Amino acid sequence: MRGFAWTASPENTDYVIQYADSDMEWENAKVSEPATYTEYDGNLYYKVDVDGLTPGETYTYRVGDPVDGVWSE
């Protein structure tokens, strides 16, 4: 398991982590449970845990909204 946390403006609240083996295409990637968030001082602080990872495996990940198709680099 790996935990992720990030900060974002409150424009969107439906973020997830999309992750894949390092040689996998994004179309075949897995998606985490929706991130939970806490609002503080005008920003949203997100967190989500990703379960089912294989120890020693290298993964690629990005944060985003799969409905709107907006992803981090």
C-alpha positions in Angstrom: 0.0 0.0 0.0 1.1 3.6 -0.7 -0.4 6.8 0.6 -0.7 9.9 -1.5 -1.4 13.5 -0.4 -1.7 16.8 -2.4 -3.2 20.2 -2.4 -5.5 21.7 -5.0 -7.8 24.7 -5.4 -11.5 24.0 -4.7 -12.5 24.1 -8.4 -12.9 20.3 -8.5 -13.3 17.7 -5.7 -13.5 14.4 -7.7 -9.9 13.4 -7.7 -8.4 9.9 -7.9 -5.0 8.4 -8.4 -4.5 6.5 -11.7 -1.7 4.1 -11.6 -0.1 1.5 -13.8 3.0 -0.7 -14.1 5.8 1.4 -15.6 5.4 -0.3 -19.1 1.6 -0.2 -19.2 -0.5 2.3 -21.2 -2.9 4.6 -19.4 -5.9 3.0 -21.1 -5.2 -0.1 -19.1 -4.4 1.6 -15.8 -6.1 1.1 -12.5 -7.9 3.8 -10.5 -7.9 4.3 -6.8 -10.9 4.9 -4.6 -11.9 8.6 -4.7 -9.6 10.8 -2.6 -11.0 12.4 0.6 -10.3 16.0 1.3 -10.2 18.6 4.0 -10.7 22.3 3.4 -8.4 24.7 5.1 -7.6 28.3 4.4 -9.2 28.3 1.0 -7.4 25.2 -0.3 -8.3 21.5 -0.4 -5.9 18.9 1.1 -6.5 15.5 -0.5 -5.4 12.0 0.5 -5.9 8.5 -0.8 -4.3 5.1 -0.2 -3.6 2.7 -3.1 -3.9 -0.9 -2.1 -2.8 -4.1 -4.0 0.6 -2.9 -5.1 3.4 -5.5 -5.6 6.5 -4.9 -3.5 9.6 -4.1 -5.7 7.4 -3.3 -8.7 7.8 0.2 -10.3 4.6 2.1 -11.0 3.7 5.3 -12.8 0.9 7.4 -11.4 -1.0 10.6 -11.9 -3.7 12.6 -10.1 -6.8 13.7 -11.8 -10.5 13.6 -12.5 -11.4 10.7 -14.9 -14.8 12.2 -15.7 -13.4 15.5 -17.0 -10.2 13.9 -18.3 -7.9 16.3 -16.4 -4.7 14.7 -15.2 -1.4 15.8 -13.7 1.8 15.2 -15.6 
